[in-house]
Amino acid sequence: MVDPGFALPTAETLIGSHLPLFAARTQKAVRTLLSESLAISLTLDLWTQHRHPFLGITAHHITSNYELEASVLAFVYMPESHTADNIRKCVMAALSPYFTDDELRADPKTSRIRALTTDTGANVKKMGQTSPWPWVPCFNHLLNLTVRDAIDLPEFAPVVERARSLVNSFRNTQLLSTTLTNRQRSQGSPVRALQLDVRTRWNSLFLMLRRLLEERTNIGVVLLETNSEDKALTASDWGILSELHNALQPFYEVTEQLSSETHVTSSLVPGVVYYLISTLRETIPTTPLAKSLQDHLSAAVAKRLLSVTEPRSLFRQAAALDPRWKSHIINALDAVYADIPGGRDVWKEVELAVIGRHRPPTAVASSASAATS
């Protein structure tokens, strides 16, 4: 029970007094946490919510207890034009409570800020490439663009659009959504609403297709019972959606794997590219449509993903230093570049420069012993 005589603080008091104190205490706690870290990576994102533009910055670092930590440093309203210069100014202002001027403008080789990750939009990419720190493209963003490159083609886009229209009908029509729920309950199956994809949300297209295919029978019955057959997809449409779903399964799996904040993921990227290329090469298409989709996805992977896993990239260096890849990294990464002229020679340079330089002394001693025996 609240004392009737207790006066609740007004919104003005909360915003004007309490919120600044809370923000100051939080910033101090985050500064203390960051001060324990020798290396910090930043991620940056820009988005619009209800026509209001925002910028968010997160610091990723390892605590003194050797735990991965993600700390939100900024969530700010940014009404200015989102040019590279304006973004840079906003970023520097947002980071100033946590880093000294020397740290923000230090030599990348000595700065605690080791990398900045953004999507590949022209404005943030330019800002990242001209920032004081090495720029790393968001790989999951590139994966999403890779999928969209293939899905937006004339063979598939109209069918996907009809699928979206069907989902919207169920989401916006009370009769359809209620009838579907009742049908699911009568069948003893889980009550699941249809999902609508969002272009900027990773894996949302795959999840929309998966839910549609799972509920295909129920959807057909509901449309029949509600005299809504005009909204139904054709057998050909369902066949195309099934092909799309199967082709996107590997992309869904690797996106989920790379979306973790509890373990290192950068070193997985070259292996992921190798996995996608190998899967696309080894899959035997059963229809001309599946073959076309396979070809388009392969071309999109080559266009979007190979460039960020080139032998001198940070992703490659991270993979080379990750113990999880110790036994097969060279063969796997070699295979990715097997069809590229000079690819093997360039990878040998990286092996000598990175793996050789950082190889544990015991491993070096073992190699020398094996070489002389």
C-alpha atoms as a printed R data frame, in Angstrom:
    type eleno elety resid chain resno       x       y       z
1   ATOM     1    CA   MET     A     1   0.000   0.000   0.000
2   ATOM     2    CA   VAL     A     2   1.140   3.531  -0.802
3   ATOM     3    CA   ASP     A     3   0.793   6.166   1.897
4   ATOM     4    CA   PRO     A     4  -2.092   8.418   0.793
5   ATOM     5    CA   GLY     A     5  -0.023  11.387   1.864
6   ATOM     6    CA   PHE     A     6   2.877  10.480  -0.413
7   ATOM     7    CA   ALA     A     7   3.178  12.871  -3.345
8   ATOM     8    CA   LEU     A     8   4.340  11.192  -6.537
9   ATOM     9    CA   PRO     A     9   7.014  13.137  -8.409
10  ATOM    10    CA   THR     A    10   5.786  14.948 -11.494
11  ATOM    11    CA   ALA     A    11   7.001  14.202 -14.988
12  ATOM    12    CA   GLU     A    12   8.951  17.485 -14.921
13  ATOM    13    CA   THR     A    13  10.746  16.412 -11.728
14  ATOM    14    CA   LEU     A    14  11.588  12.993 -13.128
15  ATOM    15    CA   ILE     A    15  12.908  14.409 -16.403
16  ATOM    16    CA   GLY     A    16  14.617  17.451 -14.947
17  ATOM    17    CA   SER     A    17  16.158  16.015 -11.770
18  ATOM    18    CA   HIS     A    18  16.036  12.255 -11.362
19  ATOM    19    CA   LEU     A    19  16.765  11.217 -14.945
20  ATOM    20    CA   PRO     A    20  20.018  13.238 -15.234
21  ATOM    21    CA   LEU     A    21  21.233  11.791 -11.894
22  ATOM    22    CA   PHE     A    22  20.406   8.270 -13.036
23  ATOM    23    CA   ALA     A    23  22.161   8.880 -16.381
24  ATOM    24    CA   ALA     A    24  25.266  10.219 -14.618
25  ATOM    25    CA   ARG     A    25  25.445   7.175 -12.299
26  ATOM    26    CA   THR     A    26  24.979   4.812 -15.241
27  ATOM    27    CA   GLN     A    27  27.702   6.526 -17.284
28  ATOM    28    CA   LYS     A    28  30.096   6.300 -14.327
29  ATOM    29    CA   ALA     A    29  29.379   2.570 -13.921
30  ATOM    30    CA   VAL     A    30  29.929   1.945 -17.656
31  ATOM    31    CA   ARG     A    31  33.174   3.982 -17.636
32  ATOM    32    CA   THR     A    32  34.436   1.851 -14.760
33  ATOM    33    CA   LEU     A    33  33.528  -1.311 -16.643
34  ATOM    34    CA   LEU     A    34  35.222  -0.112 -19.827
35  ATOM    35    CA   SER     A    35  38.352   0.945 -17.939
36  ATOM    36    CA   GLU     A    36  39.028  -2.736 -17.182
37  ATOM    37    CA   SER     A    37  39.098  -3.632 -20.894
38  ATOM    38    CA   LEU     A    38  42.223  -3.461 -23.019
39  ATOM    39    CA   ALA     A    39  40.324  -3.778 -26.296
40  ATOM    40    CA   ILE     A    40  36.876  -2.483 -27.211
41  ATOM    41    CA   SER     A    41  34.850  -2.876 -30.401
42  ATOM    42    CA   LEU     A    42  32.000  -0.522 -31.274
43  ATOM    43    CA   THR     A    43  28.827  -1.204 -33.209
44  ATOM    44    CA   LEU     A    44  26.710   1.614 -34.611
45  ATOM    45    CA   ASP     A    45  23.226   1.657 -36.068
46  ATOM    46    CA   LEU     A    46  20.867   4.290 -37.446
47  ATOM    47    CA   TRP     A    47  17.128   3.779 -37.795
48  ATOM    48    CA   THR     A    48  13.819   5.634 -37.912
49  ATOM    49    CA   GLN     A    49  10.961   4.905 -35.520
50  ATOM    50    CA   HIS     A    50   7.645   6.625 -36.245
51  ATOM    51    CA   ARG     A    51   9.478   9.175 -38.404
52  ATOM    52    CA   HIS     A    52  11.945   9.949 -35.604
53  ATOM    53    CA   PRO     A    53  15.611   9.168 -36.460
54  ATOM    54    CA   PHE     A    54  17.888   7.657 -33.823
55  ATOM    55    CA   LEU     A    55  21.509   6.591 -33.482
56  ATOM    56    CA   GLY     A    56  22.674   3.809 -31.205
57  ATOM    57    CA   ILE     A    57  26.218   2.847 -30.168
58  ATOM    58    CA   THR     A    58  27.211  -0.303 -28.282
59  ATOM    59    CA   ALA     A    59  30.623  -1.227 -26.870
60  ATOM    60    CA   HIS     A    60  31.673  -4.886 -26.938
61  ATOM    61    CA   HIS     A    61  34.499  -5.886 -24.627
62  ATOM    62    CA   ILE     A    62  35.856  -8.563 -22.307
63  ATOM    63    CA   THR     A    63  35.579  -8.004 -18.557
64  ATOM    64    CA   SER     A    64  38.262  -8.727 -15.972
65  ATOM    65    CA   ASN     A    65  36.450 -12.043 -15.387
66  ATOM    66    CA   TYR     A    66  36.952 -12.944 -19.073
67  ATOM    67    CA   GLU     A    67  33.278 -12.582 -19.909
68  ATOM    68    CA   LEU     A    68  31.951 -10.974 -23.067
69  ATOM    69    CA   GLU     A    69  30.032  -7.826 -22.238
70  ATOM    70    CA   ALA     A    70  27.919  -5.455 -24.350
71  ATOM    71    CA   SER     A    71  27.335  -1.951 -22.975
72  ATOM    72    CA   VAL     A    72  25.001   0.555 -24.638
73  ATOM    73    CA   LEU     A    73  26.889   3.847 -24.800
74  ATOM    74    CA   ALA     A    74  24.396   5.990 -26.671
75  ATOM    75    CA   PHE     A    75  20.794   6.076 -27.803
76  ATOM    76    CA   VAL     A    76  20.317   9.551 -29.192
77  ATOM    77    CA   TYR     A    77  17.860  11.468 -31.321
78  ATOM    78    CA   MET     A    78  19.559  12.590 -34.545
79  ATOM    79    CA   PRO     A    79  17.338  14.911 -36.596
80  ATOM    80    CA   GLU     A    80  20.275  16.259 -38.637
81  ATOM    81    CA   SER     A    81  20.863  15.055 -42.176
82  ATOM    82    CA   HIS     A    82  22.553  11.659 -41.975
83  ATOM    83    CA   THR     A    83  25.692  12.566 -43.885
84  ATOM    84    CA   ALA     A    84  28.994  10.901 -43.020
85  ATOM    85    CA   ASP     A    85  30.303  14.116 -41.423
86  ATOM    86    CA   ASN     A    86  27.198  14.616 -39.278
87  ATOM    87    CA   ILE     A    87  27.246  10.986 -38.160
88  ATOM    88    CA   ARG     A    88  30.919  11.292 -37.229
89  ATOM    89    CA   LYS     A    89  30.268  14.419 -35.135
90  ATOM    90    CA   CYS     A    90  27.347  12.738 -33.373
91  ATOM    91    CA   VAL     A    91  29.411   9.610 -32.677
92  ATOM    92    CA   MET     A    92  32.340  11.574 -31.233
93  ATOM    93    CA   ALA     A    93  29.997  13.584 -29.004
94  ATOM    94    CA   ALA     A    94  28.262  10.422 -27.810
95  ATOM    95    CA   LEU     A    95  31.573   8.696 -26.995
96  ATOM    96    CA   SER     A    96  33.151  11.658 -25.196
97  ATOM    97    CA   PRO     A    97  31.704  10.743 -21.742
98  ATOM    98    CA   TYR     A    98  33.459   7.366 -21.924
99  ATOM    99    CA   PHE     A    99  36.794   8.077 -23.629
100 ATOM   100    CA   THR     A   100  39.372  10.840 -23.490
101 ATOM   101    CA   ASP     A   101  40.118  12.943 -26.558
102 ATOM   102    CA   ASP     A   102  43.437  11.129 -26.897
103 ATOM   103    CA   GLU     A   103  41.663   7.763 -26.916
104 ATOM   104    CA   LEU     A   104  39.169   8.908 -29.552
105 ATOM   105    CA   ARG     A   105  41.874  10.253 -31.834
106 ATOM   106    CA   ALA     A   106  44.690   7.863 -30.998
107 ATOM   107    CA   ASP     A   107  46.695   5.799 -33.409
108 ATOM   108    CA   PRO     A   108  44.564   2.712 -34.252
109 ATOM   109    CA   LYS     A   109  47.517   0.537 -33.255
110 ATOM   110    CA   THR     A   110  47.522   1.908 -29.698
111 ATOM   111    CA   SER     A   111  43.878   2.868 -29.144
112 ATOM   112    CA   ARG     A   112  41.673   0.660 -26.988
113 ATOM   113    CA   ILE     A   113  38.982   1.049 -29.638
114 ATOM   114    CA   ARG     A   114  39.981  -1.660 -32.096
115 ATOM   115    CA   ALA     A   115  37.099  -1.683 -34.598
116 ATOM   116    CA   LEU     A   116  33.838  -0.038 -35.626
117 ATOM   117    CA   THR     A   117  31.066  -2.158 -37.135
118 ATOM   118    CA   THR     A   118  28.180  -0.690 -39.143
119 ATOM   119    CA   ASP     A   119  25.925  -1.765 -41.963
120 ATOM   120    CA   THR     A   120  26.987  -1.023 -45.535
121 ATOM   121    CA   GLY     A   121  24.762   1.978 -46.221
122 ATOM   122    CA   ALA     A   122  26.767   4.529 -48.194
123 ATOM   123    CA   ASN     A   123  26.692   7.191 -45.452
124 ATOM   124    CA   VAL     A   124  27.695   5.014 -42.480
125 ATOM   125    CA   LYS     A   125  30.178   3.079 -44.604
126 ATOM   126    CA   LYS     A   126  31.923   6.328 -45.571
127 ATOM   127    CA   MET     A   127  31.871   7.434 -41.933
128 ATOM   128    CA   GLY     A   128  33.332   4.090 -40.840
129 ATOM   129    CA   GLN     A   129  36.049   4.027 -43.483
130 ATOM   130    CA   THR     A   130  37.173   7.560 -42.552
131 ATOM   131    CA   SER     A   131  36.958   7.046 -38.772
132 ATOM   132    CA   PRO     A   132  40.100   6.661 -36.620
133 ATOM   133    CA   TRP     A   133  39.391   2.940 -36.205
134 ATOM   134    CA   PRO     A   134  39.308  -0.047 -38.588
135 ATOM   135    CA   TRP     A   135  35.859  -0.386 -40.154
136 ATOM   136    CA   VAL     A   136  34.159  -3.805 -40.216
137 ATOM   137    CA   PRO     A   137  30.967  -4.338 -42.265
138 ATOM   138    CA   CYS     A   138  28.113  -6.045 -40.423
139 ATOM   139    CA   PHE     A   139  28.151  -9.534 -41.875
140 ATOM   140    CA   ASN     A   140  24.551 -10.358 -40.966
141 ATOM   141    CA   HIS     A   141  23.470  -7.220 -42.808
142 ATOM   142    CA   LEU     A   142  25.377  -8.470 -45.856
143 ATOM   143    CA   LEU     A   143  23.688 -11.866 -45.508
144 ATOM   144    CA   ASN     A   144  20.294 -10.173 -45.536
145 ATOM   145    CA   LEU     A   145  21.228  -8.196 -48.662
146 ATOM   146    CA   THR     A   146  22.483 -11.401 -50.296
147 ATOM   147    CA   VAL     A   147  19.116 -13.073 -49.784
148 ATOM   148    CA   ARG     A   148  17.243  -9.994 -50.995
149 ATOM   149    CA   ASP     A   149  19.347  -9.852 -54.175
150 ATOM   150    CA   ALA     A   150  17.944 -13.231 -55.180
151 ATOM   151    CA   ILE     A   151  14.403 -12.860 -53.820
152 ATOM   152    CA   ASP     A   152  13.784  -9.511 -55.516
153 ATOM   153    CA   LEU     A   153  14.195 -11.061 -58.972
154 ATOM   154    CA   PRO     A   154  11.131 -11.261 -61.264
155 ATOM   155    CA   GLU     A   155  10.861 -15.051 -60.924
156 ATOM   156    CA   PHE     A   156  10.235 -14.847 -57.185
157 ATOM   157    CA   ALA     A   157   9.211 -11.326 -56.163
158 ATOM   158    CA   PRO     A   158   5.542 -11.529 -57.338
159 ATOM   159    CA   VAL     A   159   4.990 -14.805 -55.468
160 ATOM   160    CA   VAL     A   160   6.558 -13.429 -52.282
161 ATOM   161    CA   GLU     A   161   4.345 -10.360 -52.597
162 ATOM   162    CA   ARG     A   162   1.234 -12.556 -52.890
163 ATOM   163    CA   ALA     A   163   2.380 -14.434 -49.787
164 ATOM   164    CA   ARG     A   164   2.712 -11.136 -47.917
165 ATOM   165    CA   SER     A   165  -0.778 -10.152 -49.035
166 ATOM   166    CA   LEU     A   166  -2.158 -13.426 -47.684
167 ATOM   167    CA   VAL     A   167  -0.404 -12.922 -44.345
168 ATOM   168    CA   ASN     A   168  -1.706  -9.362 -44.126
169 ATOM   169    CA   SER     A   169  -5.248 -10.601 -44.771
170 ATOM   170    CA   PHE     A   170  -5.038 -12.957 -41.790
171 ATOM   171    CA   ARG     A   171  -3.403 -10.339 -39.575
172 ATOM   172    CA   ASN     A   172  -5.897  -7.592 -40.412
173 ATOM   173    CA   THR     A   173  -9.153  -9.568 -40.751
174 ATOM   174    CA   GLN     A   174 -10.715 -10.644 -37.454
175 ATOM   175    CA   LEU     A   175 -12.771 -13.418 -39.054
176 ATOM   176    CA   LEU     A   176  -9.750 -15.039 -40.675
177 ATOM   177    CA   SER     A   177  -7.482 -14.780 -37.605
178 ATOM   178    CA   THR     A   178 -10.167 -16.076 -35.231
179 ATOM   179    CA   THR     A   179 -11.121 -18.944 -37.530
180 ATOM   180    CA   LEU     A   180  -7.459 -19.932 -37.862
181 ATOM   181    CA   THR     A   181  -7.023 -19.920 -34.077
182 ATOM   182    CA   ASN     A   182 -10.137 -22.057 -33.599
183 ATOM   183    CA   ARG     A   183  -9.001 -24.448 -36.300
184 ATOM   184    CA   GLN     A   184  -5.576 -24.863 -34.660
185 ATOM   185    CA   ARG     A   185  -7.142 -25.540 -31.267
186 ATOM   186    CA   SER     A   186  -9.577 -28.080 -32.697
187 ATOM   187    CA   GLN     A   187  -6.647 -29.922 -34.277
188 ATOM   188    CA   GLY     A   188  -4.693 -29.889 -31.017
189 ATOM   189    CA   SER     A   189  -1.861 -27.980 -32.685
190 ATOM   190    CA   PRO     A   190  -0.058 -24.913 -31.317
191 ATOM   191    CA   VAL     A   191  -1.870 -21.617 -31.756
192 ATOM   192    CA   ARG     A   192   0.421 -19.634 -34.062
193 ATOM   193    CA   ALA     A   193  -0.334 -16.441 -35.929
194 ATOM   194    CA   LEU     A   194   1.106 -15.921 -39.398
195 ATOM   195    CA   GLN     A   195   4.291 -13.855 -39.490
196 ATOM   196    CA   LEU     A   196   4.984 -10.920 -41.799
197 ATOM   197    CA   ASP     A   197   8.515 -10.262 -42.965
198 ATOM   198    CA   VAL     A   198  10.293  -6.935 -42.511
199 ATOM   199    CA   ARG     A   199  12.944  -6.083 -45.108
200 ATOM   200    CA   THR     A   200  15.446  -4.811 -42.553
201 ATOM   201    CA   ARG     A   201  14.918  -7.621 -40.041
202 ATOM   202    CA   TRP     A   202  17.257 -10.561 -40.494
203 ATOM   203    CA   ASN     A   203  15.638 -13.931 -41.224
204 ATOM   204    CA   SER     A   204  12.119 -12.500 -41.197
205 ATOM   205    CA   LEU     A   205  11.449 -13.657 -44.778
206 ATOM   206    CA   PHE     A   206  12.495 -17.217 -43.965
207 ATOM   207    CA   LEU     A   207  10.349 -17.207 -40.806
208 ATOM   208    CA   MET     A   208   7.341 -15.942 -42.774
209 ATOM   209    CA   LEU     A   209   7.756 -18.720 -45.350
210 ATOM   210    CA   ARG     A   210   8.258 -21.376 -42.681
211 ATOM   211    CA   ARG     A   211   5.087 -20.402 -40.834
212 ATOM   212    CA   LEU     A   212   3.058 -20.290 -44.055
213 ATOM   213    CA   LEU     A   213   4.216 -23.772 -45.062
214 ATOM   214    CA   GLU     A   214   3.562 -25.131 -41.566
215 ATOM   215    CA   GLU     A   215   0.013 -23.770 -41.644
216 ATOM   216    CA   ARG     A   216  -0.730 -24.461 -45.318
217 ATOM   217    CA   THR     A   217  -3.501 -26.987 -44.640
218 ATOM   218    CA   ASN     A   218  -5.141 -24.855 -41.957
219 ATOM   219    CA   ILE     A   219  -4.949 -21.782 -44.172
220 ATOM   220    CA   GLY     A   220  -6.703 -23.621 -47.005
221 ATOM   221    CA   VAL     A   221  -9.504 -24.820 -44.722
222 ATOM   222    CA   VAL     A   222 -10.008 -21.374 -43.185
223 ATOM   223    CA   LEU     A   223 -10.208 -19.660 -46.573
224 ATOM   224    CA   LEU     A   224 -12.774 -22.223 -47.690
225 ATOM   225    CA   GLU     A   225 -14.887 -21.906 -44.540
226 ATOM   226    CA   THR     A   226 -14.919 -18.100 -44.717
227 ATOM   227    CA   ASN     A   227 -15.609 -17.894 -48.463
228 ATOM   228    CA   SER     A   228 -12.258 -16.184 -48.964
229 ATOM   229    CA   GLU     A   229 -10.870 -18.444 -51.687
230 ATOM   230    CA   ASP     A   230  -9.956 -15.352 -53.739
231 ATOM   231    CA   LYS     A   231  -7.086 -14.767 -51.311
232 ATOM   232    CA   ALA     A   232  -5.683 -18.281 -51.732
233 ATOM   233    CA   LEU     A   233  -2.292 -19.030 -53.248
234 ATOM   234    CA   THR     A   234  -2.053 -21.351 -56.229
235 ATOM   235    CA   ALA     A   235  -0.344 -24.739 -56.175
236 ATOM   236    CA   SER     A   236   2.432 -23.161 -58.243
237 ATOM   237    CA   ASP     A   237   2.818 -20.376 -55.669
238 ATOM   238    CA   TRP     A   238   3.149 -22.899 -52.849
239 ATOM   239    CA   GLY     A   239   5.755 -24.808 -54.854
240 ATOM   240    CA   ILE     A   240   7.841 -21.667 -55.343
241 ATOM   241    CA   LEU     A   241   7.547 -20.735 -51.657
242 ATOM   242    CA   SER     A   242   8.716 -24.218 -50.723
243 ATOM   243    CA   GLU     A   243  11.745 -23.885 -53.007
244 ATOM   244    CA   LEU     A   244  12.567 -20.497 -51.488
245 ATOM   245    CA   HIS     A   245  12.239 -21.864 -47.975
246 ATOM   246    CA   ASN     A   246  14.600 -24.759 -48.665
247 ATOM   247    CA   ALA     A   247  17.171 -22.504 -50.336
248 ATOM   248    CA   LEU     A   248  17.136 -20.004 -47.471
249 ATOM   249    CA   GLN     A   249  17.508 -22.624 -44.714
250 ATOM   250    CA   PRO     A   250  21.358 -22.424 -44.654
251 ATOM   251    CA   PHE     A   251  21.239 -18.613 -44.546
252 ATOM   252    CA   TYR     A   252  18.839 -18.762 -41.613
253 ATOM   253    CA   GLU     A   253  21.108 -21.159 -39.724
254 ATOM   254    CA   VAL     A   254  24.265 -19.091 -40.128
255 ATOM   255    CA   THR     A   255  22.479 -15.832 -39.285
256 ATOM   256    CA   GLU     A   256  21.302 -17.363 -36.016
257 ATOM   257    CA   GLN     A   257  24.820 -18.604 -35.298
258 ATOM   258    CA   LEU     A   258  26.341 -15.184 -35.917
259 ATOM   259    CA   SER     A   259  23.741 -13.234 -33.912
260 ATOM   260    CA   SER     A   260  25.098 -14.231 -30.500
261 ATOM   261    CA   GLU     A   261  26.422 -11.715 -27.987
262 ATOM   262    CA   THR     A   262  27.765 -14.409 -25.674
263 ATOM   263    CA   HIS     A   263  30.614 -15.728 -27.802
264 ATOM   264    CA   VAL     A   264  33.044 -14.512 -30.453
265 ATOM   265    CA   THR     A   265  31.560 -14.578 -33.958
266 ATOM   266    CA   SER     A   266  33.945 -12.645 -36.252
267 ATOM   267    CA   SER     A   267  36.226 -15.659 -36.568
268 ATOM   268    CA   LEU     A   268  33.281 -17.744 -37.798
269 ATOM   269    CA   VAL     A   269  32.660 -15.566 -40.862
270 ATOM   270    CA   PRO     A   270  35.159 -17.170 -43.300
271 ATOM   271    CA   GLY     A   271  33.897 -20.615 -42.342
272 ATOM   272    CA   VAL     A   272  30.326 -19.448 -42.863
273 ATOM   273    CA   VAL     A   273  31.156 -18.205 -46.357
274 ATOM   274    CA   TYR     A   274  32.832 -21.521 -47.111
275 ATOM   275    CA   TYR     A   275  29.775 -23.384 -45.808
276 ATOM   276    CA   LEU     A   276  27.355 -21.358 -47.946
277 ATOM   277    CA   ILE     A   277  29.454 -21.747 -51.098
278 ATOM   278    CA   SER     A   278  29.895 -25.476 -50.512
279 ATOM   279    CA   THR     A   279  26.195 -25.984 -49.768
280 ATOM   280    CA   LEU     A   280  25.129 -24.140 -52.897
281 ATOM   281    CA   ARG     A   281  27.634 -26.078 -55.024
282 ATOM   282    CA   GLU     A   282  26.728 -29.483 -53.615
283 ATOM   283    CA   THR     A   283  22.940 -29.085 -53.638
284 ATOM   284    CA   ILE     A   284  21.389 -30.765 -56.666
285 ATOM   285    CA   PRO     A   285  18.367 -28.742 -57.857
286 ATOM   286    CA   THR     A   286  15.300 -30.794 -58.748
287 ATOM   287    CA   THR     A   287  13.477 -28.194 -60.857
288 ATOM   288    CA   PRO     A   288  14.479 -25.413 -63.283
289 ATOM   289    CA   LEU     A   289  13.204 -22.895 -60.730
290 ATOM   290    CA   ALA     A   290  15.426 -24.353 -58.005
291 ATOM   291    CA   LYS     A   291  18.388 -24.215 -60.398
292 ATOM   292    CA   SER     A   292  17.682 -20.552 -61.165
293 ATOM   293    CA   LEU     A   293  17.429 -19.728 -57.460
294 ATOM   294    CA   GLN     A   294  20.652 -21.608 -56.747
295 ATOM   295    CA   ASP     A   295  22.481 -19.689 -59.488
296 ATOM   296    CA   HIS     A   296  21.194 -16.325 -58.259
297 ATOM   297    CA   LEU     A   297  22.132 -17.054 -54.638
298 ATOM   298    CA   SER     A   298  25.596 -18.230 -55.679
299 ATOM   299    CA   ALA     A   299  26.122 -15.020 -57.643
300 ATOM   300    CA   ALA     A   300  24.876 -12.934 -54.715
301 ATOM   301    CA   VAL     A   301  27.230 -14.714 -52.284
302 ATOM   302    CA   ALA     A   302  30.179 -14.064 -54.600
303 ATOM   303    CA   LYS     A   303  29.177 -10.408 -55.005
304 ATOM   304    CA   ARG     A   304  28.397  -9.593 -51.375
305 ATOM   305    CA   LEU     A   305  30.403 -11.944 -49.170
306 ATOM   306    CA   LEU     A   306  33.706 -12.922 -50.759
307 ATOM   307    CA   SER     A   307  35.044  -9.382 -50.635
308 ATOM   308    CA   VAL     A   308  34.789  -9.169 -46.827
309 ATOM   309    CA   THR     A   309  36.606 -12.483 -46.371
310 ATOM   310    CA   GLU     A   310  39.590 -11.678 -48.553
311 ATOM   311    CA   PRO     A   311  42.894 -13.029 -47.199
312 ATOM   312    CA   ARG     A   312  43.943  -9.744 -45.584
313 ATOM   313    CA   SER     A   313  40.579  -8.977 -43.927
314 ATOM   314    CA   LEU     A   314  40.029  -8.784 -40.178
315 ATOM   315    CA   PHE     A   315  37.602 -11.690 -40.475
316 ATOM   316    CA   ARG     A   316  40.373 -13.871 -41.915
317 ATOM   317    CA   GLN     A   317  42.858 -12.840 -39.236
318 ATOM   318    CA   ALA     A   318  40.303 -13.528 -36.495
319 ATOM   319    CA   ALA     A   319  39.644 -16.975 -37.954
320 ATOM   320    CA   ALA     A   320  43.343 -17.725 -38.185
321 ATOM   321    CA   LEU     A   321  43.792 -16.968 -34.487
322 ATOM   322    CA   ASP     A   322  40.700 -18.855 -33.259
323 ATOM   323    CA   PRO     A   323  41.618 -22.241 -31.652
324 ATOM   324    CA   ARG     A   324  38.295 -23.693 -32.831
325 ATOM   325    CA   TRP     A   325  39.603 -23.584 -36.414
326 ATOM   326    CA   LYS     A   326  43.062 -24.933 -35.593
327 ATOM   327    CA   SER     A   327  42.814 -28.274 -37.382
328 ATOM   328    CA   HIS     A   328  41.059 -27.309 -40.599
329 ATOM   329    CA   ILE     A   329  41.097 -23.547 -41.109
330 ATOM   330    CA   ILE     A   330  43.721 -23.541 -43.871
331 ATOM   331    CA   ASN     A   331  42.004 -26.210 -45.974
332 ATOM   332    CA   ALA     A   332  38.567 -24.648 -45.527
333 ATOM   333    CA   LEU     A   333  39.634 -21.101 -46.321
334 ATOM   334    CA   ASP     A   334  41.871 -22.299 -49.137
335 ATOM   335    CA   ALA     A   335  38.851 -23.928 -50.750
336 ATOM   336    CA   VAL     A   336  36.917 -20.660 -50.723
337 ATOM   337    CA   TYR     A   337  39.586 -19.047 -52.891
338 ATOM   338    CA   ALA     A   338  40.445 -22.152 -54.930
339 ATOM   339    CA   ASP     A   339  38.786 -20.704 -58.037
340 ATOM   340    CA   ILE     A   340  40.363 -17.258 -57.688
341 ATOM   341    CA   PRO     A   341  43.684 -16.721 -59.536
342 ATOM   342    CA   GLY     A   342  46.489 -16.320 -57.016
343 ATOM   343    CA   GLY     A   343  44.163 -17.042 -54.103
344 ATOM   344    CA   ARG     A   344  46.287 -19.823 -52.644
345 ATOM   345    CA   ASP     A   345  49.475 -17.751 -52.807
346 ATOM   346    CA   VAL     A   346  47.829 -14.821 -51.035
347 ATOM   347    CA   TRP     A   347  46.519 -17.109 -48.285
348 ATOM   348    CA   LYS     A   348  50.033 -18.463 -47.743
349 ATOM   349    CA   GLU     A   349  51.149 -14.885 -47.054
350 ATOM   350    CA   VAL     A   350  48.469 -14.566 -44.389
351 ATOM   351    CA   GLU     A   351  49.392 -17.946 -42.904
352 ATOM   352    CA   LEU     A   352  53.007 -16.852 -42.498
353 ATOM   353    CA   ALA     A   353  52.215 -13.309 -41.338
354 ATOM   354    CA   VAL     A   354  49.396 -14.121 -38.910
355 ATOM   355    CA   ILE     A   355  49.457 -17.773 -37.915
356 ATOM   356    CA   GLY     A   356  53.235 -17.978 -37.838
357 ATOM   357    CA   ARG     A   357  53.588 -14.797 -35.805
358 ATOM   358    CA   HIS     A   358  51.032 -15.797 -33.170
359 ATOM   359    CA   ARG     A   359  51.613 -19.534 -32.994
360 ATOM   360    CA   PRO     A   360  52.137 -20.688 -29.374
361 ATOM   361    CA   PRO     A   361  55.792 -21.543 -28.551
362 ATOM   362    CA   THR     A   362  54.907 -25.195 -27.882
363 ATOM   363    CA   ALA     A   363  53.393 -25.502 -31.333
364 ATOM   364    CA   VAL     A   364  56.476 -23.934 -32.919
365 ATOM   365    CA   ALA     A   365  58.736 -26.269 -30.977
366 ATOM   366    CA   SER     A   366  56.659 -29.273 -32.004
367 ATOM   367    CA   SER     A   367  56.825 -28.225 -35.652
368 ATOM   368    CA   ALA     A   368  60.583 -27.761 -35.492
369 ATOM   369    CA   SER     A   369  60.990 -31.134 -33.811
370 ATOM   370    CA   ALA     A   370  58.864 -32.844 -36.453
371 ATOM   371    CA   ALA     A   371  60.805 -31.140 -39.233
372 ATOM   372    CA   THR     A   372  64.181 -32.359 -37.928
373 ATOM   373    CA   SER     A   373  63.167 -35.904 -37.040
